[in-house]
Structure formats: structure tokens, C-alpha cells
Amino acid sequence: MNSVGEECTEMKREYDQCFNRWFADKFLKGNASGDPCGELFRKYQLCVQKAIKEKDIPIEGLEFMGSSKEKAENCS
């Protein structure tokens, strides 16, 4: 599945691959420590936020992309 912003699609694929590897190789085997995909997720999240802003997609009431404070810091 592509991302909301075409320029974000490759970042989404990289994050999905990282998460799926971590989930299968670590989490399901009882090792939930660490955050090997966190930086990839943050980069992807910023890209999606930018695409949403550029496309003027209303997101009022949605909190899945981080806290309101994070949104204000990243979108200003």
C-alpha cells in the first residue's frame, strides 16, 4: 500500500520491513526491548505530516500521529 504522499512511499516500505523483521524475529520470541525502527518511523511520520499539510487534508481530532505538542513543533 502506498503512503498518503507519494514521496513518503519508500520510507513507509522501509519502516514496514524493519517493523515486520523486529516483530517476527524479536517480539514474537519474547524480546520486546529496544526500538530498532524508531528513527525510520519518525522520518516517515514527518513526511506524512508534511504531505497532509500540503494536500490540506483535515485531520482534526486524530491523535494517531503523536501528541498535539509534537504536531505543533513539527509543523511550524
mmCIF file of the N, C-alpha and C atoms, coordinates in Angstrom:
data_MODEL
# 
_entry.id   MODEL 
# 
loop_
_atom_site.group_PDB 
_atom_site.id 
_atom_site.type_symbol 
_atom_site.label_atom_id 
_atom_site.label_alt_id 
_atom_site.label_comp_id 
_atom_site.label_asym_id 
_atom_site.label_entity_id 
_atom_site.label_seq_id 
_atom_site.pdbx_PDB_ins_code 
_atom_site.Cartn_x 
_atom_site.Cartn_y 
_atom_site.Cartn_z 
_atom_site.occupancy 
_atom_site.B_iso_or_equiv 
_atom_site.pdbx_formal_charge 
_atom_site.auth_seq_id 
_atom_site.auth_comp_id 
_atom_site.auth_asym_id 
_atom_site.auth_atom_id 
_atom_site.pdbx_PDB_model_num 
ATOM 1   N N  . MET A 1 1  ? 0.844  -1.174  0.000  1.00 0.00 ? 1  MET A N  1 
ATOM 2   C CA . MET A 1 1  ? 0.000  0.000   0.000  1.00 0.00 ? 1  MET A CA 1 
ATOM 3   C C  . MET A 1 1  ? 0.891  1.240   0.000  1.00 0.00 ? 1  MET A C  1 
ATOM 4   N N  . ASN A 1 2  ? 0.552  2.189   -0.826 1.00 0.00 ? 2  ASN A N  1 
ATOM 5   C CA . ASN A 1 2  ? 1.300  3.440   -0.890 1.00 0.00 ? 2  ASN A CA 1 
ATOM 6   C C  . ASN A 1 2  ? 0.948  4.350   0.276  1.00 0.00 ? 2  ASN A C  1 
ATOM 7   N N  . SER A 1 3  ? 1.801  5.317   0.499  1.00 0.00 ? 3  SER A N  1 
ATOM 8   C CA . SER A 1 3  ? 1.588  6.292   1.551  1.00 0.00 ? 3  SER A CA 1 
ATOM 9   C C  . SER A 1 3  ? 0.688  7.415   1.047  1.00 0.00 ? 3  SER A C  1 
ATOM 10  N N  . VAL A 1 4  ? 0.225  8.241   1.968  1.00 0.00 ? 4  VAL A N  1 
ATOM 11  C CA . VAL A 1 4  ? -0.614 9.392   1.623  1.00 0.00 ? 4  VAL A CA 1 
ATOM 12  C C  . VAL A 1 4  ? 0.127  10.359  0.710  1.00 0.00 ? 4  VAL A C  1 
ATOM 13  N N  . GLY A 1 5  ? 1.417  10.440  0.856  1.00 0.00 ? 5  GLY A N  1 
ATOM 14  C CA . GLY A 1 5  ? 2.249  11.270  -0.011 1.00 0.00 ? 5  GLY A CA 1 
ATOM 15  C C  . GLY A 1 5  ? 3.174  10.370  -0.809 1.00 0.00 ? 5  GLY A C  1 
ATOM 16  N N  . GLU A 1 6  ? 3.160  10.490  -2.116 1.00 0.00 ? 6  GLU A N  1 
ATOM 17  C CA . GLU A 1 6  ? 3.980  9.615   -2.962 1.00 0.00 ? 6  GLU A CA 1 
ATOM 18  C C  . GLU A 1 6  ? 5.451  9.660   -2.544 1.00 0.00 ? 6  GLU A C  1 
ATOM 19  N N  . GLU A 1 7  ? 5.926  10.846  -2.140 1.00 0.00 ? 7  GLU A N  1 
ATOM 20  C CA . GLU A 1 7  ? 7.315  10.977  -1.716 1.00 0.00 ? 7  GLU A CA 1 
ATOM 21  C C  . GLU A 1 7  ? 7.611  10.223  -0.419 1.00 0.00 ? 7  GLU A C  1 
ATOM 22  N N  . CYS A 1 8  ? 6.575  9.765   0.279  1.00 0.00 ? 8  CYS A N  1 
ATOM 23  C CA . CYS A 1 8  ? 6.735  9.044   1.543  1.00 0.00 ? 8  CYS A CA 1 
ATOM 24  C C  . CYS A 1 8  ? 6.664  7.527   1.379  1.00 0.00 ? 8  CYS A C  1 
ATOM 25  N N  . THR A 1 9  ? 6.296  7.053   0.198  1.00 0.00 ? 9  THR A N  1 
ATOM 26  C CA . THR A 1 9  ? 6.045  5.628   -0.005 1.00 0.00 ? 9  THR A CA 1 
ATOM 27  C C  . THR A 1 9  ? 7.278  4.775   0.277  1.00 0.00 ? 9  THR A C  1 
ATOM 28  N N  . GLU A 1 10 ? 8.452  5.188   -0.185 1.00 0.00 ? 10 GLU A N  1 
ATOM 29  C CA . GLU A 1 10 ? 9.661  4.390   0.053  1.00 0.00 ? 10 GLU A CA 1 
ATOM 30  C C  . GLU A 1 10 ? 9.993  4.349   1.545  1.00 0.00 ? 10 GLU A C  1 
ATOM 31  N N  . MET A 1 11 ? 9.806  5.463   2.244  1.00 0.00 ? 11 MET A N  1 
ATOM 32  C CA . MET A 1 11 ? 10.034 5.481   3.701  1.00 0.00 ? 11 MET A CA 1 
ATOM 33  C C  . MET A 1 11 ? 9.078  4.523   4.400  1.00 0.00 ? 11 MET A C  1 
ATOM 34  N N  . LYS A 1 12 ? 7.846  4.476   3.934  1.00 0.00 ? 12 LYS A N  1 
ATOM 35  C CA . LYS A 1 12 ? 6.848  3.566   4.512  1.00 0.00 ? 12 LYS A CA 1 
ATOM 36  C C  . LYS A 1 12 ? 7.288  2.124   4.320  1.00 0.00 ? 12 LYS A C  1 
ATOM 37  N N  . ARG A 1 13 ? 7.757  1.792   3.135  1.00 0.00 ? 13 ARG A N  1 
ATOM 38  C CA . ARG A 1 13 ? 8.214  0.421   2.865  1.00 0.00 ? 13 ARG A CA 1 
ATOM 39  C C  . ARG A 1 13 ? 9.392  0.044   3.757  1.00 0.00 ? 13 ARG A C  1 
ATOM 40  N N  . GLU A 1 14 ? 10.343 0.965   3.905  1.00 0.00 ? 14 GLU A N  1 
ATOM 41  C CA . GLU A 1 14 ? 11.498 0.707   4.767  1.00 0.00 ? 14 GLU A CA 1 
ATOM 42  C C  . GLU A 1 14 ? 11.061 0.482   6.212  1.00 0.00 ? 14 GLU A C  1 
ATOM 43  N N  . TYR A 1 15 ? 10.158 1.334   6.703  1.00 0.00 ? 15 TYR A N  1 
ATOM 44  C CA . TYR A 1 15 ? 9.676  1.176   8.073  1.00 0.00 ? 15 TYR A CA 1 
ATOM 45  C C  . TYR A 1 15 ? 8.908  -0.140  8.229  1.00 0.00 ? 15 TYR A C  1 
ATOM 46  N N  . ASP A 1 16 ? 8.021  -0.430  7.280  1.00 0.00 ? 16 ASP A N  1 
ATOM 47  C CA . ASP A 1 16 ? 7.246  -1.674  7.347  1.00 0.00 ? 16 ASP A CA 1 
ATOM 48  C C  . ASP A 1 16 ? 8.163  -2.899  7.396  1.00 0.00 ? 16 ASP A C  1 
ATOM 49  N N  . GLN A 1 17 ? 9.197  -2.913  6.572  1.00 0.00 ? 17 GLN A N  1 
ATOM 50  C CA . GLN A 1 17 ? 10.134 -4.032  6.560  1.00 0.00 ? 17 GLN A CA 1 
ATOM 51  C C  . GLN A 1 17 ? 10.865 -4.155  7.893  1.00 0.00 ? 17 GLN A C  1 
ATOM 52  N N  . CYS A 1 18 ? 11.326 -3.031  8.414  1.00 0.00 ? 18 CYS A N  1 
ATOM 53  C CA . CYS A 1 18 ? 12.012 -3.031  9.704  1.00 0.00 ? 18 CYS A CA 1 
ATOM 54  C C  . CYS A 1 18 ? 11.086 -3.545  10.809 1.00 0.00 ? 18 CYS A C  1 
ATOM 55  N N  . PHE A 1 19 ? 9.868  -3.002  10.854 1.00 0.00 ? 19 PHE A N  1 
ATOM 56  C CA . PHE A 1 19 ? 8.922  -3.410  11.887 1.00 0.00 ? 19 PHE A CA 1 
ATOM 57  C C  . PHE A 1 19 ? 8.592  -4.894  11.778 1.00 0.00 ? 19 PHE A C  1 
ATOM 58  N N  . ASN A 1 20 ? 8.323  -5.363  10.569 1.00 0.00 ? 20 ASN A N  1 
ATOM 59  C CA . ASN A 1 20 ? 7.968  -6.774  10.388 1.00 0.00 ? 20 ASN A CA 1 
ATOM 60  C C  . ASN A 1 20 ? 9.098  -7.697  10.811 1.00 0.00 ? 20 ASN A C  1 
ATOM 61  N N  . ARG A 1 21 ? 10.357 -7.318  10.494 1.00 0.00 ? 21 ARG A N  1 
ATOM 62  C CA . ARG A 1 21 ? 11.512 -8.117  10.942 1.00 0.00 ? 21 ARG A CA 1 
ATOM 63  C C  . ARG A 1 21 ? 11.593 -8.131  12.461 1.00 0.00 ? 21 ARG A C  1 
ATOM 64  N N  . TRP A 1 22 ? 11.485 -6.950  13.083 1.00 0.00 ? 22 TRP A N  1 
ATOM 65  C CA . TRP A 1 22 ? 11.548 -6.865  14.539 1.00 0.00 ? 22 TRP A CA 1 
ATOM 66  C C  . TRP A 1 22 ? 10.422 -7.666  15.182 1.00 0.00 ? 22 TRP A C  1 
ATOM 67  N N  . PHE A 1 23 ? 9.228  -7.523  14.649 1.00 0.00 ? 23 PHE A N  1 
ATOM 68  C CA . PHE A 1 23 ? 8.066  -8.208  15.217 1.00 0.00 ? 23 PHE A CA 1 
ATOM 69  C C  . PHE A 1 23 ? 8.248  -9.723  15.155 1.00 0.00 ? 23 PHE A C  1 
ATOM 70  N N  . ALA A 1 24 ? 8.644  -10.241 14.002 1.00 0.00 ? 24 ALA A N  1 
ATOM 71  C CA . ALA A 1 24 ? 8.788  -11.690 13.832 1.00 0.00 ? 24 ALA A CA 1 
ATOM 72  C C  . ALA A 1 24 ? 10.019 -12.243 14.553 1.00 0.00 ? 24 ALA A C  1 
ATOM 73  N N  . ASP A 1 25 ? 11.138 -11.535 14.446 1.00 0.00 ? 25 ASP A N  1 
ATOM 74  C CA . ASP A 1 25 ? 12.393 -12.064 14.984 1.00 0.00 ? 25 ASP A CA 1 
ATOM 75  C C  . ASP A 1 25 ? 12.609 -11.794 16.461 1.00 0.00 ? 25 ASP A C  1 
ATOM 76  N N  . LYS A 1 26 ? 12.001 -10.755 16.984 1.00 0.00 ? 26 LYS A N  1 
ATOM 77  C CA . LYS A 1 26 ? 12.225 -10.383 18.384 1.00 0.00 ? 26 LYS A CA 1 
ATOM 78  C C  . LYS A 1 26 ? 10.946 -10.469 19.226 1.00 0.00 ? 26 LYS A C  1 
ATOM 79  N N  . PHE A 1 27 ? 9.967  -9.649  18.880 1.00 0.00 ? 27 PHE A N  1 
ATOM 80  C CA . PHE A 1 27 ? 8.768  -9.514  19.707 1.00 0.00 ? 27 PHE A CA 1 
ATOM 81  C C  . PHE A 1 27 ? 8.047  -10.844 19.913 1.00 0.00 ? 27 PHE A C  1 
ATOM 82  N N  . LEU A 1 28 ? 7.804  -11.560 18.836 1.00 0.00 ? 28 LEU A N  1 
ATOM 83  C CA . LEU A 1 28 ? 7.084  -12.830 18.959 1.00 0.00 ? 28 LEU A CA 1 
ATOM 84  C C  . LEU A 1 28 ? 7.886  -13.895 19.701 1.00 0.00 ? 28 LEU A C  1 
ATOM 85  N N  . LYS A 1 29 ? 9.169  -13.655 19.847 1.00 0.00 ? 29 LYS A N  1 
ATOM 86  C CA . LYS A 1 29 ? 10.027 -14.592 20.575 1.00 0.00 ? 29 LYS A CA 1 
ATOM 87  C C  . LYS A 1 29 ? 10.296 -14.116 21.997 1.00 0.00 ? 29 LYS A C  1 
ATOM 88  N N  . GLY A 1 30 ? 9.552  -13.096 22.434 1.00 0.00 ? 30 GLY A N  1 
ATOM 89  C CA . GLY A 1 30 ? 9.633  -12.638 23.812 1.00 0.00 ? 30 GLY A CA 1 
ATOM 90  C C  . GLY A 1 30 ? 10.631 -11.526 24.081 1.00 0.00 ? 30 GLY A C  1 
ATOM 91  N N  . ASN A 1 31 ? 11.258 -10.987 23.054 1.00 0.00 ? 31 ASN A N  1 
ATOM 92  C CA . ASN A 1 31 ? 12.225 -9.914  23.251 1.00 0.00 ? 31 ASN A CA 1 
ATOM 93  C C  . ASN A 1 31 ? 11.645 -8.618  22.679 1.00 0.00 ? 31 ASN A C  1 
ATOM 94  N N  . ALA A 1 32 ? 10.986 -7.856  23.534 1.00 0.00 ? 32 ALA A N  1 
ATOM 95  C CA . ALA A 1 32 ? 10.340 -6.616  23.086 1.00 0.00 ? 32 ALA A CA 1 
ATOM 96  C C  . ALA A 1 32 ? 11.188 -5.391  23.394 1.00 0.00 ? 32 ALA A C  1 
ATOM 97  N N  . SER A 1 33 ? 12.430 -5.605  23.782 1.00 0.00 ? 33 SER A N  1 
ATOM 98  C CA . SER A 1 33 ? 13.275 -4.459  24.150 1.00 0.00 ? 33 SER A CA 1 
ATOM 99  C C  . SER A 1 33 ? 13.824 -3.768  22.910 1.00 0.00 ? 33 SER A C  1 
ATOM 100 N N  . GLY A 1 34 ? 14.200 -2.524  23.111 1.00 0.00 ? 34 GLY A N  1 
ATOM 101 C CA . GLY A 1 34 ? 14.796 -1.753  22.026 1.00 0.00 ? 34 GLY A CA 1 
ATOM 102 C C  . GLY A 1 34 ? 13.756 -1.163  21.095 1.00 0.00 ? 34 GLY A C  1 
ATOM 103 N N  . ASP A 1 35 ? 14.231 -0.282  20.267 1.00 0.00 ? 35 ASP A N  1 
ATOM 104 C CA . ASP A 1 35 ? 13.361 0.383   19.287 1.00 0.00 ? 35 ASP A CA 1 
ATOM 105 C C  . ASP A 1 35 ? 14.153 0.533   17.988 1.00 0.00 ? 35 ASP A C  1 
ATOM 106 N N  . PRO A 1 36 ? 14.388 -0.573  17.281 1.00 0.00 ? 36 PRO A N  1 
ATOM 107 C CA . PRO A 1 36 ? 15.249 -0.519  16.110 1.00 0.00 ? 36 PRO A CA 1 
ATOM 108 C C  . PRO A 1 36 ? 14.666 0.265   14.937 1.00 0.00 ? 36 PRO A C  1 
ATOM 109 N N  . CYS A 1 37 ? 13.377 0.502   14.946 1.00 0.00 ? 37 CYS A N  1 
ATOM 110 C CA . CYS A 1 37 ? 12.733 1.169   13.810 1.00 0.00 ? 37 CYS A CA 1 
ATOM 111 C C  . CYS A 1 37 ? 12.246 2.568   14.140 1.00 0.00 ? 37 CYS A C  1 
ATOM 112 N N  . GLY A 1 38 ? 12.527 3.037   15.323 1.00 0.00 ? 38 GLY A N  1 
ATOM 113 C CA . GLY A 1 38 ? 12.017 4.325   15.779 1.00 0.00 ? 38 GLY A CA 1 
ATOM 114 C C  . GLY A 1 38 ? 12.404 5.490   14.899 1.00 0.00 ? 38 GLY A C  1 
ATOM 115 N N  . GLU A 1 39 ? 13.660 5.546   14.488 1.00 0.00 ? 39 GLU A N  1 
ATOM 116 C CA . GLU A 1 39 ? 14.112 6.665   13.652 1.00 0.00 ? 39 GLU A CA 1 
ATOM 117 C C  . GLU A 1 39 ? 13.444 6.617   12.277 1.00 0.00 ? 39 GLU A C  1 
ATOM 118 N N  . LEU A 1 40 ? 13.311 5.424   11.712 1.00 0.00 ? 40 LEU A N  1 
ATOM 119 C CA . LEU A 1 40 ? 12.611 5.289   10.426 1.00 0.00 ? 40 LEU A CA 1 
ATOM 120 C C  . LEU A 1 40 ? 11.161 5.757   10.559 1.00 0.00 ? 40 LEU A C  1 
ATOM 121 N N  . PHE A 1 41 ? 10.524 5.382   11.671 1.00 0.00 ? 41 PHE A N  1 
ATOM 122 C CA . PHE A 1 41 ? 9.141  5.795   11.883 1.00 0.00 ? 41 PHE A CA 1 
ATOM 123 C C  . PHE A 1 41 ? 9.025  7.306   12.003 1.00 0.00 ? 41 PHE A C  1 
ATOM 124 N N  . ARG A 1 42 ? 9.927  7.932   12.752 1.00 0.00 ? 42 ARG A N  1 
ATOM 125 C CA . ARG A 1 42 ? 9.869  9.387   12.923 1.00 0.00 ? 42 ARG A CA 1 
ATOM 126 C C  . ARG A 1 42 ? 10.044 10.113  11.585 1.00 0.00 ? 42 ARG A C  1 
ATOM 127 N N  . LYS A 1 43 ? 10.964 9.645   10.748 1.00 0.00 ? 43 LYS A N  1 
ATOM 128 C CA . LYS A 1 43 ? 11.162 10.261  9.430  1.00 0.00 ? 43 LYS A CA 1 
ATOM 129 C C  . LYS A 1 43 ? 9.908  10.094  8.574  1.00 0.00 ? 43 LYS A C  1 
ATOM 130 N N  . TYR A 1 44 ? 9.345  8.902   8.593  1.00 0.00 ? 44 TYR A N  1 
ATOM 131 C CA . TYR A 1 44 ? 8.125  8.641   7.822  1.00 0.00 ? 44 TYR A CA 1 
ATOM 132 C C  . TYR A 1 44 ? 6.973  9.505   8.343  1.00 0.00 ? 44 TYR A C  1 
ATOM 133 N N  . GLN A 1 45 ? 6.846  9.590   9.652  1.00 0.00 ? 45 GLN A N  1 
ATOM 134 C CA . GLN A 1 45 ? 5.786  10.383  10.270 1.00 0.00 ? 45 GLN A CA 1 
ATOM 135 C C  . GLN A 1 45 ? 5.873  11.848  9.846  1.00 0.00 ? 45 GLN A C  1 
ATOM 136 N N  . LEU A 1 46 ? 7.075  12.409  9.855  1.00 0.00 ? 46 LEU A N  1 
ATOM 137 C CA . LEU A 1 46 ? 7.260  13.801  9.434  1.00 0.00 ? 46 LEU A CA 1 
ATOM 138 C C  . LEU A 1 46 ? 6.890  13.988  7.963  1.00 0.00 ? 46 LEU A C  1 
ATOM 139 N N  . CYS A 1 47 ? 7.257  13.032  7.140  1.00 0.00 ? 47 CYS A N  1 
ATOM 140 C CA . CYS A 1 47 ? 6.926  13.100  5.723  1.00 0.00 ? 47 CYS A CA 1 
ATOM 141 C C  . CYS A 1 47 ? 5.407  13.083  5.527  1.00 0.00 ? 47 CYS A C  1 
ATOM 142 N N  . VAL A 1 48 ? 4.723  12.202  6.239  1.00 0.00 ? 48 VAL A N  1 
ATOM 143 C CA . VAL A 1 48 ? 3.264  12.108  6.136  1.00 0.00 ? 48 VAL A CA 1 
ATOM 144 C C  . VAL A 1 48 ? 2.610  13.392  6.634  1.00 0.00 ? 48 VAL A C  1 
ATOM 145 N N  . GLN A 1 49 ? 3.102  13.923  7.737  1.00 0.00 ? 49 GLN A N  1 
ATOM 146 C CA . GLN A 1 49 ? 2.540  15.172  8.251  1.00 0.00 ? 49 GLN A CA 1 
ATOM 147 C C  . GLN A 1 49 ? 2.685  16.296  7.236  1.00 0.00 ? 49 GLN A C  1 
ATOM 148 N N  . LYS A 1 50 ? 3.844  16.365  6.586  1.00 0.00 ? 50 LYS A N  1 
ATOM 149 C CA . LYS A 1 50 ? 4.071  17.386  5.570  1.00 0.00 ? 50 LYS A CA 1 
ATOM 150 C C  . LYS A 1 50 ? 3.118  17.182  4.384  1.00 0.00 ? 50 LYS A C  1 
ATOM 151 N N  . ALA A 1 51 ? 2.961  15.949  3.930  1.00 0.00 ? 51 ALA A N  1 
ATOM 152 C CA . ALA A 1 51 ? 2.074  15.655  2.799  1.00 0.00 ? 51 ALA A CA 1 
ATOM 153 C C  . ALA A 1 51 ? 0.629  16.007  3.126  1.00 0.00 ? 51 ALA A C  1 
ATOM 154 N N  . ILE A 1 52 ? 0.200  15.705  4.342  1.00 0.00 ? 52 ILE A N  1 
ATOM 155 C CA . ILE A 1 52 ? -1.162 16.018  4.767  1.00 0.00 ? 52 ILE A CA 1 
ATOM 156 C C  . ILE A 1 52 ? -1.372 17.524  4.771  1.00 0.00 ? 52 ILE A C  1 
ATOM 157 N N  . LYS A 1 53 ? -0.378 18.243  5.272  1.00 0.00 ? 53 LYS A N  1 
ATOM 158 C CA . LYS A 1 53 ? -0.472 19.699  5.313  1.00 0.00 ? 53 LYS A CA 1 
ATOM 159 C C  . LYS A 1 53 ? -0.513 20.280  3.895  1.00 0.00 ? 53 LYS A C  1 
ATOM 160 N N  . GLU A 1 54 ? 0.367  19.788  3.020  1.00 0.00 ? 54 GLU A N  1 
ATOM 161 C CA . GLU A 1 54 ? 0.415  20.284  1.647  1.00 0.00 ? 54 GLU A CA 1 
ATOM 162 C C  . GLU A 1 54 ? -0.863 19.983  0.868  1.00 0.00 ? 54 GLU A C  1 
ATOM 163 N N  . LYS A 1 55 ? -1.473 18.834  1.152  1.00 0.00 ? 55 LYS A N  1 
ATOM 164 C CA . LYS A 1 55 ? -2.706 18.452  0.453  1.00 0.00 ? 55 LYS A CA 1 
ATOM 165 C C  . LYS A 1 55 ? -3.952 19.008  1.136  1.00 0.00 ? 55 LYS A C  1 
ATOM 166 N N  . ASP A 1 56 ? -3.731 19.712  2.251  1.00 0.00 ? 56 ASP A N  1 
ATOM 167 C CA . ASP A 1 56 ? -4.814 20.327  3.012  1.00 0.00 ? 56 ASP A CA 1 
ATOM 168 C C  . ASP A 1 56 ? -5.875 19.306  3.415  1.00 0.00 ? 56 ASP A C  1 
ATOM 169 N N  . ILE A 1 57 ? -5.416 18.165  3.907  1.00 0.00 ? 57 ILE A N  1 
ATOM 170 C CA . ILE A 1 57 ? -6.311 17.104  4.383  1.00 0.00 ? 57 ILE A CA 1 
ATOM 171 C C  . ILE A 1 57 ? -6.668 17.402  5.826  1.00 0.00 ? 57 ILE A C  1 
ATOM 172 N N  . PRO A 1 58 ? -7.956 17.523  6.146  1.00 0.00 ? 58 PRO A N  1 
ATOM 173 C CA . PRO A 1 58 ? -8.347 17.820  7.539  1.00 0.00 ? 58 PRO A CA 1 
ATOM 174 C C  . PRO A 1 58 ? -8.056 16.631  8.453  1.00 0.00 ? 58 PRO A C  1 
ATOM 175 N N  . ILE A 1 59 ? -7.380 16.897  9.550  1.00 0.00 ? 59 ILE A N  1 
ATOM 176 C CA . ILE A 1 59 ? -7.049 15.822  10.492 1.00 0.00 ? 59 ILE A CA 1 
ATOM 177 C C  . ILE A 1 59 ? -7.497 16.145  11.911 1.00 0.00 ? 59 ILE A C  1 
ATOM 178 N N  . GLU A 1 60 ? -8.391 17.095  12.073 1.00 0.00 ? 60 GLU A N  1 
ATOM 179 C CA . GLU A 1 60 ? -8.855 17.472  13.402 1.00 0.00 ? 60 GLU A CA 1 
ATOM 180 C C  . GLU A 1 60 ? -9.377 16.241  14.139 1.00 0.00 ? 60 GLU A C  1 
ATOM 181 N N  . GLY A 1 61 ? -8.976 16.119  15.383 1.00 0.00 ? 61 GLY A N  1 
ATOM 182 C CA . GLY A 1 61 ? -9.457 15.040  16.233 1.00 0.00 ? 61 GLY A CA 1 
ATOM 183 C C  . GLY A 1 61 ? -8.655 13.756  16.117 1.00 0.00 ? 61 GLY A C  1 
ATOM 184 N N  . LEU A 1 62 ? -7.708 13.681  15.202 1.00 0.00 ? 62 LEU A N  1 
ATOM 185 C CA . LEU A 1 62 ? -6.908 12.475  15.063 1.00 0.00 ? 62 LEU A CA 1 
ATOM 186 C C  . LEU A 1 62 ? -5.643 12.605  15.895 1.00 0.00 ? 62 LEU A C  1 
ATOM 187 N N  . GLU A 1 63 ? -5.386 11.637  16.750 1.00 0.00 ? 63 GLU A N  1 
ATOM 188 C CA . GLU A 1 63 ? -4.209 11.685  17.610 1.00 0.00 ? 63 GLU A CA 1 
ATOM 189 C C  . GLU A 1 63 ? -3.219 10.577  17.279 1.00 0.00 ? 63 GLU A C  1 
ATOM 190 N N  . PHE A 1 64 ? -3.432 9.836   16.202 1.00 0.00 ? 64 PHE A N  1 
ATOM 191 C CA . PHE A 1 64 ? -2.562 8.717   15.884 1.00 0.00 ? 64 PHE A CA 1 
ATOM 192 C C  . PHE A 1 64 ? -1.179 9.152   15.413 1.00 0.00 ? 64 PHE A C  1 
ATOM 193 N N  . MET A 1 65 ? -0.992 10.424  15.122 1.00 0.00 ? 65 MET A N  1 
ATOM 194 C CA . MET A 1 65 ? 0.290  10.889  14.613 1.00 0.00 ? 65 MET A CA 1 
ATOM 195 C C  . MET A 1 65 ? 1.114  11.592  15.684 1.00 0.00 ? 65 MET A C  1 
ATOM 196 N N  . GLY A 1 66 ? 0.825  11.370  16.931 1.00 0.00 ? 66 GLY A N  1 
ATOM 197 C CA . GLY A 1 66 ? 1.605  11.978  18.003 1.00 0.00 ? 66 GLY A CA 1 
ATOM 198 C C  . GLY A 1 66 ? 0.783  12.990  18.770 1.00 0.00 ? 66 GLY A C  1 
ATOM 199 N N  . SER A 1 67 ? 1.367  13.483  19.823 1.00 0.00 ? 67 SER A N  1 
ATOM 200 C CA . SER A 1 67 ? 0.668  14.435  20.671 1.00 0.00 ? 67 SER A CA 1 
ATOM 201 C C  . SER A 1 67 ? 0.506  15.777  19.965 1.00 0.00 ? 67 SER A C  1 
ATOM 202 N N  . SER A 1 68 ? -0.374 16.592  20.467 1.00 0.00 ? 68 SER A N  1 
ATOM 203 C CA . SER A 1 68 ? -0.587 17.925  19.898 1.00 0.00 ? 68 SER A CA 1 
ATOM 204 C C  . SER A 1 68 ? 0.674  18.755  19.985 1.00 0.00 ? 68 SER A C  1 
ATOM 205 N N  . LYS A 1 69 ? 1.441  18.596  21.058 1.00 0.00 ? 69 LYS A N  1 
ATOM 206 C CA . LYS A 1 69 ? 2.690  19.327  21.209 1.00 0.00 ? 69 LYS A CA 1 
ATOM 207 C C  . LYS A 1 69 ? 3.673  18.941  20.108 1.00 0.00 ? 69 LYS A C  1 
ATOM 208 N N  . GLU A 1 70 ? 3.813  17.630  19.838 1.00 0.00 ? 70 GLU A N  1 
ATOM 209 C CA . GLU A 1 70 ? 4.699  17.172  18.781 1.00 0.00 ? 70 GLU A CA 1 
ATOM 210 C C  . GLU A 1 70 ? 4.262  17.726  17.424 1.00 0.00 ? 70 GLU A C  1 
ATOM 211 N N  . LYS A 1 71 ? 2.974  17.741  17.162 1.00 0.00 ? 71 LYS A N  1 
ATOM 212 C CA . LYS A 1 71 ? 2.456  18.249  15.900 1.00 0.00 ? 71 LYS A CA 1 
ATOM 213 C C  . LYS A 1 71 ? 2.828  19.715  15.728 1.00 0.00 ? 71 LYS A C  1 
ATOM 214 N N  . ALA A 1 72 ? 2.643  20.486  16.783 1.00 0.00 ? 72 ALA A N  1 
ATOM 215 C CA . ALA A 1 72 ? 2.933  21.916  16.706 1.00 0.00 ? 72 ALA A CA 1 
ATOM 216 C C  . ALA A 1 72 ? 4.419  22.143  16.446 1.00 0.00 ? 72 ALA A C  1 
ATOM 217 N N  . GLU A 1 73 ? 5.274  21.359  17.084 1.00 0.00 ? 73 GLU A N  1 
ATOM 218 C CA . GLU A 1 73 ? 6.717  21.506  16.899 1.00 0.00 ? 73 GLU A CA 1 
ATOM 219 C C  . GLU A 1 73 ? 7.140  21.109  15.493 1.00 0.00 ? 73 GLU A C  1 
ATOM 220 N N  . ASN A 1 74 ? 6.555  20.047  14.949 1.00 0.00 ? 74 ASN A N  1 
ATOM 221 C CA . ASN A 1 74 ? 6.974  19.509  13.672 1.00 0.00 ? 74 ASN A CA 1 
ATOM 222 C C  . ASN A 1 74 ? 6.370  20.233  12.482 1.00 0.00 ? 74 ASN A C  1 
ATOM 223 N N  . CYS A 1 75 ? 5.249  20.892  12.654 1.00 0.00 ? 75 CYS A N  1 
ATOM 224 C CA . CYS A 1 75 ? 4.566  21.507  11.526 1.00 0.00 ? 75 CYS A CA 1 
ATOM 225 C C  . CYS A 1 75 ? 4.797  23.009  11.445 1.00 0.00 ? 75 CYS A C  1 
ATOM 226 N N  . SER A 1 76 ? 5.491  23.578  12.396 1.00 0.00 ? 76 SER A N  1 
ATOM 227 C CA . SER A 1 76 ? 5.687  25.029  12.348 1.00 0.00 ? 76 SER A CA 1 
ATOM 228 C C  . SER A 1 76 ? 6.896  25.403  11.554 1.00 0.00 ? 76 SER A C  1 
# 
